[in-house]
Amino acid sequence: MSNLVKLATEKAARSERNAELIREDLFEKCTEAVAGLGGDVVGYALVVWGKGGDMRTAYNAAQGPIGPALVPTLAADALNRHVAVMLAQKEDPDVPG
């Protein structure tokens, strides 16, 4: 007789693994973004959220041309452009990234 799989246990393990993969992706993307600026980073903005919709934010605009009052607009504009390019690439693989 085969062992039965407990769905609740499997769901929890899969959820934990998915969260781990997202964290790894986040850290990788942050590392790539910092490296892409050649180490000349003077500020950042970060938004993360959980599966229940809880959000956390962090930013540092203490140096450079972007002040704290501009961070929300800057982040929104940058993300709007990024998402638009990603959606266009899904529809047409010939669109440059």
Backbone as a printed PyTorch tensor [residue, N CA C, xyz], in Angstrom:
tensor([[[  0.8390,  -1.1730,   0.0000],
         [  0.0000,   0.0000,   0.0000],
         [  0.8910,   1.2450,   0.0000]],

        [[  0.5480,   2.2170,  -0.8440],
         [  1.3590,   3.4270,  -0.9420],
         [  1.0030,   4.4060,   0.1760]],

        [[  1.9680,   5.2390,   0.5160],
         [  1.7290,   6.2690,   1.5270],
         [  0.8620,   7.3750,   0.9290]],

        [[ -0.0930,   7.8240,   1.6860],
         [ -0.9470,   8.9060,   1.2330],
         [ -0.2490,  10.2440,   1.4520]],

        [[ -0.4520,  11.1270,   0.5180],
         [  0.1130,  12.4620,   0.6210],
         [ -0.8960,  13.3560,   1.3240]],

        [[ -0.4640,  14.0160,   2.3690],
         [ -1.3470,  14.9440,   3.0630],
         [ -1.3020,  16.2780,   2.3290]],

        [[ -2.4320,  16.6830,   1.7950],
         [ -2.4850,  17.8850,   0.9840],
         [ -2.0770,  19.1360,   1.7510]],

        [[ -2.4790,  19.2400,   2.9960],
         [ -2.1160,  20.4160,   3.7950],
         [ -0.6010,  20.4980,   3.9710]],

        [[  0.0460,  19.3630,   4.2040],
         [  1.4940,  19.3250,   4.3680],
         [  2.1860,  19.6750,   3.0590]],

        [[  1.6830,  19.1240,   1.9670],
         [  2.2550,  19.4020,   0.6530],
         [  2.0830,  20.8750,   0.2780]],

        [[  0.9080,  21.4330,   0.5690],
         [  0.6470,  22.8450,   0.2700],
         [  1.5830,  23.7440,   1.0590]],

        [[  1.7780,  23.4460,   2.3280],
         [  2.6680,  24.2470,   3.1710],
         [  4.1050,  24.1700,   2.6690]],

        [[  4.5500,  22.9830,   2.2870],
         [  5.9210,  22.8120,   1.7830],
         [  6.0970,  23.5690,   0.4710]],

        [[  5.1050,  23.5070,  -0.4080],
         [  5.1840,  24.2090,  -1.6850],
         [  5.1880,  25.7220,  -1.4710]],

        [[  4.3730,  26.1990,  -0.5540],
         [  4.3120,  27.6250,  -0.2480],
         [  5.6490,  28.1110,   0.3020]],

        [[  6.2420,  27.3250,   1.1770],
         [  7.5420,  27.6750,   1.7450],
         [  8.6160,  27.7130,   0.6630]],

        [[  8.5920,  26.7450,  -0.2360],
         [  9.5730,  26.6970,  -1.3310],
         [  9.3820,  27.8810,  -2.2820]],

        [[  8.1420,  28.2050,  -2.6030],
         [  7.8710,  29.3550,  -3.4740],
         [  8.3780,  30.6500,  -2.8500]],

        [[  8.1610,  30.8140,  -1.5500],
         [  8.6390,  32.0100,  -0.8490],
         [ 10.1640,  32.0690,  -0.8870]],

        [[ 10.8080,  30.9320,  -0.7330],
         [ 12.2720,  30.8710,  -0.7930],
         [ 12.7700,  31.2830,  -2.1830]],

        [[ 12.1000,  30.8050,  -3.2250],
         [ 12.4860,  31.1630,  -4.5940],
         [ 12.2980,  32.6520,  -4.8610]],

        [[ 11.2240,  33.2220,  -4.3450],
         [ 10.9860,  34.6590,  -4.5120],
         [ 12.0720,  35.4610,  -3.8000]],

        [[ 12.4230,  35.0560,  -2.5880],
         [ 13.4900,  35.7550,  -1.8470],
         [ 14.8160,  35.6790,  -2.6160]],

        [[ 15.1450,  34.4920,  -3.1390],
         [ 16.3750,  34.3380,  -3.9150],
         [ 16.3570,  35.2550,  -5.1350]],

        [[ 15.2110,  35.3150,  -5.8170],
         [ 15.0670,  36.1750,  -6.9890],
         [ 15.2190,  37.6430,  -6.6040]],

        [[ 14.6120,  38.0380,  -5.4930],
         [ 14.7160,  39.4170,  -5.0010],
         [ 16.1700,  39.7950,  -4.7560]],

        [[ 16.8910,  38.9690,  -4.0240],
         [ 18.2820,  39.2750,  -3.7040],
         [ 19.1420,  39.3120,  -4.9680]],

        [[ 18.8710,  38.4060,  -5.9060],
         [ 19.6040,  38.3850,  -7.1730],
         [ 19.3530,  39.6630,  -7.9750]],

        [[ 18.0870,  40.0740,  -8.0640],
         [ 17.7430,  41.2820,  -8.8210],
         [ 18.3470,  42.5280,  -8.1580]],

        [[ 18.3450,  42.5810,  -6.8370],
         [ 18.9640,  43.7130,  -6.1320],
         [ 20.4570,  43.7620,  -6.4110]],

        [[ 21.1140,  42.6290,  -6.3630],
         [ 22.5480,  42.5600,  -6.6320],
         [ 22.8490,  43.0120,  -8.0580]],

        [[ 22.0320,  42.5450,  -9.0220],
         [ 22.2210,  42.9320, -10.4240],
         [ 22.0020,  44.4350, -10.6110]],

        [[ 20.9810,  44.9780,  -9.9570],
         [ 20.6880,  46.4100, -10.0920],
         [ 21.8340,  47.2520,  -9.5550]],

        [[ 22.3740,  46.8830,  -8.4080],
         [ 23.4920,  47.6220,  -7.8220],
         [ 24.7290,  47.4880,  -8.7120]],

        [[ 25.0050,  46.2930,  -9.1880],
         [ 26.1620,  46.0710, -10.0590],
         [ 26.0140,  46.8500, -11.3670]],

        [[ 24.7850,  46.9770, -11.8590],
         [ 24.5390,  47.7020, -13.0990],
         [ 24.8640,  49.1790, -13.0170]],

        [[ 24.9150,  49.7120, -11.8270],
         [ 25.2800,  51.1160, -11.6380],
         [ 26.7690,  51.2810, -11.3320]],

        [[ 27.4960,  50.1990, -11.4060],
         [ 28.9380,  50.2660, -11.1810],
         [ 29.3160,  50.6300,  -9.7610]],

        [[ 28.4750,  50.3190,  -8.8180],
         [ 28.7780,  50.6160,  -7.4290],
         [ 28.5170,  52.0640,  -7.0480]],

        [[ 27.9530,  52.8520,  -7.9780],
         [ 27.7100,  54.2620,  -7.7160],
         [ 26.2690,  54.4930,  -7.2430]],

        [[ 25.8270,  53.7140,  -6.2900],
         [ 24.4570,  53.8080,  -5.7760],
         [ 24.4050,  54.8650,  -4.6730]],

        [[ 23.4520,  55.7870,  -4.7820],
         [ 23.2860,  56.8020,  -3.7400],
         [ 21.8750,  56.7980,  -3.1650]],

        [[ 21.0300,  55.9050,  -3.6450],
         [ 19.6760,  55.8270,  -3.1160],
         [ 18.9660,  54.5870,  -3.6230]],

        [[ 17.8320,  54.2850,  -2.9990],
         [ 17.0430,  53.1360,  -3.4280],
         [ 15.6180,  53.2670,  -2.9050]],

        [[ 14.7190,  52.4830,  -3.5210],
         [ 13.3410,  52.3440,  -3.0490],
         [ 12.9580,  50.8840,  -3.2230]],

        [[ 12.2710,  50.3440,  -2.2490],
         [ 11.9120,  48.9370,  -2.2680],
         [ 10.4920,  48.7730,  -1.7480]],

        [[  9.7250,  47.9400,  -2.4520],
         [  8.3810,  47.5780,  -2.0000],
         [  8.2860,  46.0570,  -2.0580]],

        [[  7.9050,  45.4320,  -0.9790],
         [  7.6710,  43.9860,  -0.9500],
         [  6.3050,  43.7310,  -0.3270]],

        [[  5.6790,  42.6120,  -0.7130],
         [  4.3850,  42.2770,  -0.1290],
         [  4.2740,  40.7800,   0.0450]],

        [[  3.4020,  40.4090,   0.9730],
         [  3.1720,  39.0120,   1.2780],
         [  1.9120,  38.5060,   0.6030]],

        [[  1.6700,  37.2100,   0.7420],
         [  0.5330,  36.5990,   0.0530],
         [ -0.8080,  37.1270,   0.5430]],

        [[ -0.8480,  37.7020,   1.7260],
         [ -2.0800,  38.2880,   2.2430],
         [ -2.2630,  39.7510,   1.8610]],

        [[ -1.2810,  40.3050,   1.1140],
         [ -1.3700,  41.6930,   0.6880],
         [ -0.6850,  42.6830,   1.6180]],

        [[ -0.1220,  42.2040,   2.7220],
         [  0.6320,  43.0990,   3.6180],
         [  1.8560,  43.6130,   2.8720]],

        [[  2.1420,  44.9080,   3.0010],
         [  3.2800,  45.5030,   2.3090],
         [  4.2640,  46.1090,   3.2840]],

        [[  5.5000,  46.1160,   2.8510],
         [  6.5540,  46.8050,   3.5700],
         [  7.3450,  47.5940,   2.5380]],

        [[  7.8180,  48.7730,   2.9440],
         [  8.6010,  49.6050,   2.0500],
         [  9.8680,  50.0450,   2.7560]],

        [[ 10.8480,  50.3720,   1.9470],
         [ 12.1010,  50.9290,   2.4610],
         [ 12.6700,  51.8290,   1.3760]],

        [[ 13.2890,  52.9220,   1.7830],
         [ 13.9600,  53.7770,   0.8120],
         [ 15.0600,  54.5390,   1.5160]],

        [[ 15.9730,  55.0360,   0.7010],
         [ 17.0150,  55.9240,   1.1940],
         [ 17.2600,  56.9460,   0.0970]],

        [[ 16.9460,  58.1810,   0.3780],
         [ 17.1560,  59.2670,  -0.5720],
         [ 17.9800,  60.3720,   0.0890]],

        [[ 18.9080,  59.9780,   0.9400],
         [ 19.7040,  60.9450,   1.6930],
         [ 20.7550,  61.6340,   0.8280]],

        [[ 21.1250,  61.0100,  -0.2990],
         [ 22.1340,  61.5820,  -1.1820],
         [ 21.6050,  61.5880,  -2.6030]],

        [[ 22.2680,  62.3190,  -3.4640],
         [ 21.9470,  62.3050,  -4.8790],
         [ 20.8090,  63.2350,  -5.2570]],

        [[ 20.4060,  63.2020,  -6.5330],
         [ 19.4440,  64.1640,  -7.0670],
         [ 17.9790,  63.8670,  -6.7470]],

        [[ 17.6910,  62.7070,  -6.2150],
         [ 16.3100,  62.3180,  -5.9170],
         [ 16.0580,  62.4920,  -4.4270]],

        [[ 15.1950,  63.4420,  -4.0790],
         [ 14.8570,  63.6740,  -2.6780],
         [ 13.6960,  62.8080,  -2.2460]],

        [[ 13.4570,  62.7030,  -0.9490],
         [ 12.3770,  61.8610,  -0.4340],
         [ 11.0130,  62.1590,  -1.0520]],

        [[ 10.7080,  63.4160,  -1.3360],
         [  9.3980,  63.7570,  -1.8980],
         [  9.2180,  63.2100,  -3.3080]],

        [[ 10.3220,  62.9510,  -4.0120],
         [ 10.2380,  62.4320,  -5.3810],
         [ 10.2410,  60.9130,  -5.4640]],

        [[ 10.5680,  60.2230,  -4.3910],
         [ 10.6970,  58.7690,  -4.4270],
         [  9.4160,  58.0750,  -4.9110]],

        [[  8.2300,  58.4040,  -4.4060],
         [  7.0280,  57.6990,  -4.8820],
         [  6.7850,  57.8480,  -6.3920]],

        [[  6.9610,  59.0630,  -6.9200],
         [  6.7510,  59.2860,  -8.3440],
         [  7.8190,  58.5840,  -9.1670]],

        [[  9.0680,  58.6940,  -8.7360],
         [ 10.1560,  58.0330,  -9.4360],
         [  9.9310,  56.5240,  -9.5020]],

        [[  9.5930,  55.9220,  -8.3610],
         [  9.3810,  54.4790,  -8.3140],
         [  8.1920,  54.0720,  -9.1900]],

        [[  7.1010,  54.8240,  -9.1200],
         [  5.9210,  54.4980,  -9.9280],
         [  6.2340,  54.5920, -11.4190]],

        [[  6.9030,  55.6600, -11.8310],
         [  7.2470,  55.8270, -13.2450],
         [  8.1740,  54.7170, -13.7350]],

        [[  9.1850,  54.4040, -12.9450],
         [ 10.1350,  53.3580, -13.3290],
         [  9.4350,  52.0050, -13.4460]],

        [[  8.5750,  51.6890, -12.4930],
         [  7.8570,  50.4110, -12.5430],
         [  6.8580,  50.3700, -13.6910]],

        [[  6.1890,  51.4830, -13.9660],
         [  5.2650,  51.5180, -15.1030],
         [  5.9960,  51.2160, -16.4050]],

        [[  7.1610,  51.8210, -16.6030],
         [  7.9500,  51.5570, -17.8100],
         [  8.4070,  50.1060, -17.8580]],

        [[  8.9050,  49.6100, -16.7440],
         [  9.4130,  48.2390, -16.6870],
         [  8.3020,  47.2280, -17.0050]],

        [[  7.1670,  47.3940, -16.3690],
         [  6.0480,  46.4630, -16.5840],
         [  5.5560,  46.5530, -18.0270]],

        [[  5.4800,  47.7570, -18.5820],
         [  5.0270,  47.9110, -19.9740],
         [  5.9530,  47.1720, -20.9360]],

        [[  7.2570,  47.2750, -20.7240],
         [  8.2160,  46.5680, -21.5740],
         [  8.0460,  45.0700, -21.4220]],

        [[  7.9040,  44.5900, -20.1920],
         [  7.7540,  43.1470, -19.9680],
         [  6.4810,  42.6140, -20.6210]],

        [[  5.3850,  43.3610, -20.5180],
         [  4.1340,  42.9340, -21.1520],
         [  4.2580,  42.9400, -22.6730]],

        [[  4.9300,  43.9490, -23.2120],
         [  5.1250,  44.0190, -24.6580],
         [  5.9840,  42.8570, -25.1430]],

        [[  6.9750,  42.4740, -24.3810],
         [  7.8450,  41.3530, -24.7670],
         [  7.0670,  40.0400, -24.7750]],

        [[  6.1190,  39.8820, -23.8470],
         [  5.3020,  38.6700, -23.8330],
         [  4.4550,  38.5770, -25.0860]],

        [[  3.9280,  39.7380, -25.5340],
         [  3.0750,  39.7620, -26.7200],
         [  3.8780,  39.6820, -28.0010]],

        [[  5.0660,  40.2890, -28.0330],
         [  5.9020,  40.3320, -29.2220],
         [  7.3530,  40.1490, -28.8170]],

        [[  7.8990,  38.9230, -28.9860],
         [  9.2660,  38.6530, -28.5350],
         [ 10.3180,  39.5120, -29.2220]],

        [[  9.9800,  40.2070, -30.3200],
         [ 10.9400,  41.0490, -31.0170],
         [ 11.1040,  42.4290, -30.3940]],

        [[ 10.2800,  42.7700, -29.4060],
         [ 10.3870,  44.0620, -28.7420],
         [ 11.6470,  44.0690, -27.8850]],

        [[ 12.5360,  45.0580, -28.0870],
         [ 13.7710,  45.0930, -27.2960],
         [ 13.4950,  45.3850, -25.8280]],

        [[ 14.2760,  44.7740, -24.9430],
         [ 14.1040,  44.9670, -23.5170],
         [ 14.9570,  46.0260, -23.0410]]])
